[in-house]
């Protein structure tokens, strides 16, 4: 919500269920091209859109990701993803920039919204935040605001 307010965003989409909520994977809207979430996302996206997608990750199995893993949803870091990583790093967050360092599977390369955003010519930045950041209100807010500012 802090990022939304910080950039005077035109839209805020929130997936309300854990991605593992349904055994068939349908709750994982970042990987469901036929979801209502993606239909709304696509209707809001065009070449002037700047998108920030915030996710959370568990530290187990992601030891190299630090506090935040930043990506453009591709194997190549975009200028916006680089800017977000630089801002976060400058504020003291330990950042993994996907495409520059190994972030494991946190690069959002299969992310449906990232694909449709790029197809529309939109800027897309995906940020995975560690639980230690998400559990600290001040750090969570700062991370969101810094990442959003990189898209301004």
Helices and strands as residue ranges (DSSP letters): H 2-6, G 29-31, H 36-44, E 50-57, G 63-65, E 68-71, H 79-90, E 95-97, H 112-120, E 123-130, H 131-134, H 137-149
